[in-house]
Amino acid sequence: MKLPRCLSVWTVVFGLIGASCAGVKPKETSGSGGTNGSGGSNGTGGRAVKDGGSVFLPDGITMTCGNGKLDPGEVCDDGNTTGGDGCTPLCQIENGYVCPTPGTLCMRNAVCGDSMLTAPEACDDGNKVDGDGCSHDCSMVETGWRCPVPGKPCVPICGDNVIEGSETCDDGNTTNMDGCSSTCQAEPGASCPKTSSGAPAPGKCTIAVCGDGVVGEGESCDCGTDPTKLPSGCKGINGLFNGDGTGCSKTCTKEPTCRSTTGTCTTGACSTSC
């Protein structure tokens, strides 16, 4: 049976359309509106960050951050994708770090005076000044000091017989009530060693004892308690009232002057004692 002419024409047309759809693969776009820069989905305009830290480079090479290997585009790879340890999740070196060996953790780049203790620094008090406990190059804790907290001032070691910093005494111990306190400060009534220029010097302090006949720290006088061993300038033992200012109280303070040089009573609060 012979087919109508119009039917055979349409059969040929649809056959050609179907064949072209089945045998031709769509061409990938490479326009300027892609999501990865100036190119299309596989263009040349930058990197696409994928889950797991993979970054697809323009030429199709893939680097995997965190595999411990230095792939193209990476400047470090410490074997993880954790930030803050010197190597970023995209395997770029963070400020203040050096990452010499792939697969190993990065290290702080030691900078003296940055208040961060980084090997091989022995201390870092935030400056580059000698004489404050940490040397100018942060290589040494100076004698008589300790530097417990990076970025904070070092503190003198009390009790080491070395005067440093704000210490006004150092008697070789940290015992209170012996003239030099546990923080190396001279205690009230104590006399502590001094240099020829008057600066504090290490050594034992002496505590003034009223009545021992020796004028100690905080005493204005001390005539003792033995009338046979009166110190120079004393007319009697402590507590004896002379009225002329030469007496010394039982608390080692000078008595007021209540008599003139002629023996006449002077006016004032003590005149009634004449």
PyMOL commands that set and color helices and strands:
alter all, ss='L'
color gray80, all
select helices_A, chain A and resi 5-23+271-273
alter helices_A, ss='H'
color red, helices_A
select strands_A, chain A and resi 48-49+54-56+62-64+97-98+107-108+145-146+155-156+190-191+206-207
alter strands_A, ss='S'
color yellow, strands_A
deselect
rebuild
show_as cartoon
